[in-house]
């Protein structure tokens, strides 16, 4: 994911969202995993590299799926904004570390490990999805080299039927990317109430590269944001405010160029606007 702030909870870390994603994408909408059956596990693991030094690797989100205190599986989710050619190598490292940790814990039985990739790009994933396709295997070794396949879900290309299966905030996120792919000028008009407002906006900010969503998060009135319709209205207001601010600074620059004194300018404009205009003129 690249820019995730590890001090903050990301959307998929909520059990209701995590179970919703897995139920729709892996079980085709069947509610086989309940939020209460999930338990967060460490996303950090270490391995010894060829340099004999310990290195740390980190997943985005990983959880145990349990039933009656029996561990059924370990499931991980990775977020991607861009296609990564060597993704199979990265994921096999995560899965291998999960199996190793179970062995070290002397688990009575080893639970299967599944990792899925949520890809938020507008274009299809165009790189290989298995290990063997990324290697030049010498003649005679083909049948002895074990393969490993990754499971990539292209969020912007989900069907309307799949979108309707989601019950958590991920429906809002997925619908946003599908609509944005269909229409680049799409303005969010989803009235669905959002439960985890901060986390949804942070995910959209990182995955789209649009920092305006962070401005909504920082807004002192963010508690009034209940849906993407509210977000769209807040973004519109932010745009108007920034436009007015730019107009005022340009007016200050013009006044300075005409030789107006600082004292006279400060009767109509703030000290901050004056200093910003001066800095821009000196740049």
N, C-alpha and C positions, 0 to 999 in steps of 0.2 A: 504493500500500500504506500509506503514511502514516507508520508508526512503525518502519520498518525501520532498524536500526542499520547504517550503511554500513561500519563498521569490522569487521563480522562477515560471514562467508560465509552466504548464505541457501541453503536446501535445493536450489532449482532450479539453483543455480550449479554443482553437481556434475554432471559429464558423464553419469554413469550415470542420474541422475534426469531431467536435461533431455532426453536422447535417449528415455527411456522415455515421458515425457509426450507428446512429439511423435509418436512411433511409434504410440501408442495413439489419441490424439485426432485426428491428421491422417491417419495411414496405417492406421487401423482394426486395429492390432495387428501389422502387418507390420514386421519389424525392419529398416527401410531405413537408419536412421541408427545407426551404431555410436558408442559413447562416444569412441573414439579419433579419430573423424572431426570432432570438434567443437573449436573454438578460441574462447576467450573474447575479446570485444572491449570497448572502452570503452563504458560506459553513459552517459557524459556527452557532451553536444553543446551548441553555442551557436548562437543566432540573434539577428538584429538586429530589435528590435521597432519599433513605430510611433514610439516616443520616441527612435529612432536609437541606443539603448543596447544593449549586448550582454547577453543573458539566457542562463541555463543551464537546460537541461532534462535530465532523468535517467530512464532506463528502470530496470526492476527487474533483468532479466537479458537479455543478448543474446549470440549466438554465431554464428560462421561455420561453415557445414557445408561440408567440403572432401573431395574424393576425388582421390587422385593429385596433390595440390598444386593442384588446380583448385577454385576457390571456386564451389560450386553455389548457395548461398543464404545469406542472413542471416536468422536467426530470433530473434524477441524474445518474451519472456513477461512479462506484467503481472499482478500479483495485486490482486484487489479484494475488499474485505469488504462494500462497499455499492455500490448501483447509481449510476453517474455519468452524468448526462444528456448531458454534452458529451464523452463518451469518444471518439467518432469524430474530433473536432477534435484531441484530445490525441494519438491514435495516428497520425494522418496527419502530425503534426509529427515524431514519432519516425521514421516510415518515410522521410519527405522528407529528414531529416537523414542517414539511412543512405545514401540515393542520392547526396546531395551529397558526402559524404565519399569515396565511390567515385570520383566525378568529379574531385574535388580530388587524389586519389591517382593519377590518370591510369590507372585500371584498364583492362586490355586489353578486357575485356567487363564489363558491368554485371550483377551478380548480383541476382536477385529478392529482395525483402524481405518477410517475413511476420511479422506480430505477432499473437499470440493473447492473450486475456484469460482468466485463471483466476478465476472468480467463486465465492466461498465462502459467499454468503448462503443462507439457508434458503428464501427466497421467490424466485420466478422473476425474471429480469432483465426489467424492465418498461419500459425506455426504448428509444428508437430506436437502431438499429444501423447507420445510414448517414447521411452528411452531408446529403443533399437533404431528408430528413425533418425536419431541424432548421433549415431556412432558408425564408424567404419569398422565392421566386424571382419576379421580375417577369415578366409575360407576354412571351413571345417569346424569353426567355433559357433556358428549361428544357432544350432540347436542346443548349445550349452549355456548361452547367455540368456538369463531370465529377463523378460520384458516387464515394463511397468507403465500403466496407462493413467493419465490424469483425466479428471472430470471437470470440464469447463462449462459453466452456464452463462450464456450471453444475455445479460439482463435486458439490454435494449431491444432484443429480438424475441422476448417472450411473447407468447400468443395471448389474445384477449381472454381465452379460456383459463390459461394459467394465472393471469393477473387476478381474475375473479376468485381464485382459490385462496389467495392470501387473506389472512384475517388480522394480521398485525400491522404495525407501521411500515413494514417492508412493502406492503401493497402501494403505499403512497410513493415510496422511493422507486419501485420498479415501474409504476405507471408513468412517473416523471421521465425516466430514461427512454421508455418506449415512445412516448409522445414527442420527446426531444429528437429522437432519431427520425421519426416520421415527418416532423416539421421543425427545422432548426430555429424558427422564430416563435416556437411555442412558449406561451406565457402560462405558468402554472395556474390552473383553475379548478383544482381538486378540492371539493368541500369536505372531504373525509377528515374527521377529527384526529389529530395526532396526539399520541400519548407521551412520546419521548421527544419533545420539540427540539431541545438542544442537540441531541444525538442525531436526529434526522438532518438538521441544518448543517451540522459539522460534516456529516457524511457527504451531503450534496456539495459542500464547499470544497472538500478534498477531491471528490470524484469528478467534479466538473471544472475545477480550477478557478471557479468564480468566487472571489473573496467577498462579494456583496452579501452572501449568505451569512458570513461571519459578522457583518455589520448588524444584521437583524438579531443575531445572538447577543451582541454587546448592547443592543438597544435597551434602555431602561424600561421600555414597555413590552419587552418580549413575553411577559406573562400573559399578554392579551392575544398572542399568536396561538390560534387553535387549529388552523388548517393552512394548506398551501395558498388558498385564496387570501388569507391574512398576510402571508409572506409576500405575495405578489403586490399587495397594496402597500406594505411597508417598504419594499424595494422601490416602488414608484415614488414614494415620499422621499426616500433617501436620494434618489436621482434628482428630484426637484431641488432639494436642499443643496446638493453638491453643485447643481447648475447655478443657483443663486449665489453660492459662495464664490464660484469662479467669476461670475459677473462683477461681484463687488471688488474682488482683488484686481481685476482688469481696470475697474474704475479708479482704484487707488494708484495703479501704475500710470494711468493716463494723467492723473492729477500731479503726480511727482514729475512726470515728463514736462508738464506745463510750468513747473517751478513752484508749485504750492508748498507752503511750509508744513512741517510735521504737525505743528499745533493746529493749523487750520484743518488738515486732513482728519485729525483725531476728533474733531467735533462731529464728524459724520460716520467715521469708521473706527473699528477697534484697533488696539495696539498690535494684536496678533495679525490682523489683516494688513496693517501697514508694514510690519516686519517681513511678512511673507512676500508681499509685493516687492520690497527692497531686495530680498534674497533672489527672487526670480529675475529681477532686472540686472543683478550682478553676475548671475550664472552664465 
